Amino acid sequence: MTTMPTARRAILGAAIAIAIGLAACSGATAPATTPAGVASASPPPSSDPPDRADPGGGGGGSPGNPGTGIGIAPVDPAPGGPGAGQPILVRPVPGRADPHPASPIALEASVDGRNVLVKITWYGGVEPCSVLDSVKVERTGADIAVTPFEGSSQANVACVDIALLKATIVDLGELDPGTYRISAPGSAAPPVVVTID
């Protein structure tokens, strides 16, 4: 029986320990990332991947569900995560615990013919503690008010106190010709005005 010299045994033991450590680290779950430009109107990236990065399904509605305030327009995903200063696009996941209004910082509207989409941007917390639950849309004549609501996906979980820049896209549907004022009541977001011919 041949015995291994002590130095070789020590090196082999260290190499095995390093390999086990690397395997354990690589097996850890990496945080989910959302490709830039993917609207996820409120799904949390807990255990359900469509929560954040599925522009065509899941969440609180589907493309072409106008006027609900929870629909999401298809958006082409770009490679990689959002760039500096770019929001993570999220989709609503109805049924979150303790929903409360978020405070938008910006509204952007786009018009295609008579169809109007509104991008709402705000700062929110990390998932699963802070997940877009829904977007309330109230229309009074030519005034349209939009309010995103965030809630929690899991109870009794500790979350880091970090503000994330988030956005969602709401399909307001086809509007009659006229001028409309879109606002986020009680927030710092300046209203936007759109004119439909």
Secondary structure per residue as TSV (DSSP state, phi and psi in degrees):
chain	resnum	aa	ss	phi	psi
A	1	M	-	360.0	129.7
A	2	T	-	-94.3	138.9
A	3	T	-	-108.1	147.2
A	4	M	-	-87.0	135.5
A	5	P	-	-57.6	150.9
A	6	T	H	-57.9	-41.9
A	7	A	H	-62.9	-42.7
A	8	R	H	-66.9	-38.0
A	9	R	H	-63.7	-40.2
A	10	A	H	-65.8	-42.9
A	11	I	H	-65.8	-44.0
A	12	L	H	-61.8	-42.5
A	13	G	H	-62.2	-42.0
A	14	A	H	-65.0	-41.1
A	15	A	H	-63.5	-40.3
A	16	I	H	-65.8	-42.4
A	17	A	H	-62.3	-40.8
A	18	I	H	-65.5	-42.6
A	19	A	H	-62.6	-41.0
A	20	I	H	-65.9	-42.2
A	21	G	H	-62.2	-43.2
A	22	L	H	-65.6	-39.6
A	23	A	H	-63.9	-40.3
A	24	A	H	-65.3	-40.6
A	25	C	H	-67.6	-40.0
A	26	S	H	-72.9	-19.5
A	27	G	T	-82.4	-11.3
A	28	A	S	-68.3	149.7
A	29	T	-	-75.3	125.6
A	30	A	-	-82.5	150.7
A	31	P	-	-64.9	141.6
A	32	A	-	-68.9	143.0
A	33	T	-	-118.9	151.7
A	34	T	-	-111.2	125.1
A	35	P	-	-59.0	144.4
A	36	A	T	-61.3	141.3
A	37	G	T	85.8	0.7
A	38	V	-	-95.2	116.7
A	39	A	-	-84.7	124.9
A	40	S	-	-129.0	84.9
A	41	A	B	-63.7	26.6
A	42	S	B	144.7	15.8
A	43	P	-	-83.0	134.3
A	44	P	-	-83.7	140.9
A	45	P	S	-82.9	49.5
A	46	S	S	-77.7	-84.3
A	47	S	S	-119.0	-2.3
A	48	D	-	-112.9	101.0
A	49	P	T	-54.9	-36.6
A	50	P	H	-63.2	-13.0
A	51	D	H	-51.5	-44.3
A	52	R	H	-108.5	-34.9
A	53	A	H	-120.6	27.3
A	54	D	-	-112.3	94.9
A	55	P	T	-71.9	-11.9
A	56	G	T	-110.4	-3.3
A	57	G	S	-162.1	-179.5
A	58	G	S	70.5	-174.0
A	59	G	T	65.8	-146.8
A	60	G	T	-106.1	44.1
A	61	G	-	143.3	174.5
A	62	S	-	-128.0	165.8
A	63	P	T	-56.0	144.9
A	64	G	T	81.2	17.3
A	65	N	-	-105.6	64.2
A	66	P	T	-66.6	151.7
A	67	G	T	78.7	-4.0
A	68	T	S	-83.8	-23.1
A	69	G	S	82.2	-4.7
A	70	I	-	-125.1	3.9
A	71	G	-	-74.1	165.0
A	72	I	-	-135.9	132.8
A	73	A	-	-80.8	144.1
A	74	P	-	-61.9	135.1
A	75	V	-	-131.7	132.2
A	76	D	-	-72.2	124.8
A	77	P	-	-72.9	143.0
A	78	A	-	-101.2	153.4
A	79	P	S	-64.8	145.3
A	80	G	S	81.3	179.1
A	81	G	S	-84.4	177.5
A	82	P	-	-65.1	145.7
A	83	G	-	-74.9	174.2
A	84	A	T	-56.3	131.1
A	85	G	T	79.6	0.0
A	86	Q	-	-96.6	137.6
A	87	P	-	-76.0	156.4
A	88	I	E	-83.6	122.7
A	89	L	E	-82.3	127.8
A	90	V	-	-125.1	162.5
A	91	R	B	-122.1	144.8
A	92	P	B	-62.1	141.2
A	93	V	-	-124.9	91.3
A	94	P	S	-59.4	150.6
A	95	G	-	97.6	12.5
A	96	R	-	-69.8	153.8
A	97	A	E	-77.5	142.7
A	98	D	E	52.2	54.7
A	99	P	E	-64.8	138.4
A	100	H	E	-142.9	152.4
A	101	P	E	-67.2	138.8
A	102	A	-	-91.9	162.3
A	103	S	-	-112.2	98.2
A	104	P	E	-59.4	148.2
A	105	I	E	-109.0	-14.8
A	106	A	E	-156.0	146.5
A	107	L	E	-127.3	138.6
A	108	E	E	-134.1	134.6
A	109	A	E	-115.9	146.6
A	110	S	E	-132.4	142.3
A	111	V	E	-121.0	129.7
A	112	D	E	-125.3	99.6
A	113	G	T	69.8	-111.2
A	114	R	T	-112.5	0.5
A	115	N	E	-85.9	133.3
A	116	V	E	-120.4	129.8
A	117	L	E	-113.3	143.6
A	118	V	E	-125.4	126.6
A	119	K	E	-97.3	123.8
A	120	I	E	-108.8	127.9
A	121	T	E	-119.6	136.7
A	122	W	E	-154.5	167.5
A	123	Y	E	-98.7	130.9
A	124	G	E	-137.7	175.4
A	125	G	-	-84.8	-176.0
A	126	V	-	-86.3	155.8
A	127	E	T	-80.5	149.1
A	128	P	T	-89.5	3.8
A	129	C	T	-73.8	-28.2
A	130	S	S	-136.5	102.6
A	131	V	E	-129.8	138.4
A	132	L	E	-63.6	120.0
A	133	D	E	-90.3	-46.4
A	134	S	E	-167.2	171.3
A	135	V	E	-128.1	120.4
A	136	K	E	-86.7	129.0
A	137	V	E	-119.2	120.4
A	138	E	E	-120.3	129.1
A	139	R	E	-119.4	127.9
A	140	T	E	-127.8	100.5
A	141	G	T	62.3	-120.7
A	142	A	T	-94.2	3.6
A	143	D	E	-99.3	128.8
A	144	I	E	-123.0	122.1
A	145	A	E	-108.5	132.5
A	146	V	E	-121.6	134.5
A	147	T	E	-137.8	115.0
A	148	P	E	-78.8	144.6
A	149	F	E	-120.8	129.4
A	150	E	E	-112.9	149.8
A	151	G	E	-147.4	-171.7
A	152	S	E	-105.0	145.9
A	153	S	S	-92.9	-23.7
A	154	Q	S	-137.7	141.2
A	155	A	S	-88.6	154.5
A	156	N	S	54.6	45.4
A	157	V	-	-121.8	141.1
A	158	A	-	-88.8	131.0
A	159	C	-	-124.9	148.1
A	160	V	-	-69.8	141.1
A	161	D	-	-87.4	76.8
A	162	I	-	-125.6	136.7
A	163	A	-	-90.2	128.7
A	164	L	E	-110.7	140.6
A	165	L	E	-82.2	118.0
A	166	K	E	-121.4	159.2
A	167	A	E	-150.3	156.0
A	168	T	E	-141.8	159.8
A	169	I	E	-117.9	126.3
A	170	V	E	-111.6	131.2
A	171	D	E	-91.1	112.1
A	172	L	E	-83.2	-5.7
A	173	G	E	83.0	-168.2
A	174	E	E	-85.0	128.1
A	175	L	-	-106.1	149.3
A	176	D	-	-66.6	156.8
A	177	P	S	-55.5	141.0
A	178	G	E	149.6	-177.5
A	179	T	E	-110.5	132.1
A	180	Y	E	-122.9	143.3
A	181	R	E	-110.9	120.0
A	182	I	E	-107.9	127.0
A	183	S	E	-137.8	165.8
A	184	A	-	-120.8	92.3
A	185	P	T	-54.6	140.0
A	186	G	T	72.8	15.9
A	187	S	S	-122.5	173.2
A	188	A	S	-85.7	-3.4
A	189	A	-	-71.0	123.7
A	190	P	-	-66.5	141.4
A	191	P	-	-64.9	156.3
A	192	V	E	-118.2	149.5
A	193	V	E	-118.5	131.2
A	194	V	E	-124.5	146.4
A	195	T	E	-119.3	127.7
A	196	I	E	-106.2	124.7
A	197	D	-	-86.3	360.0
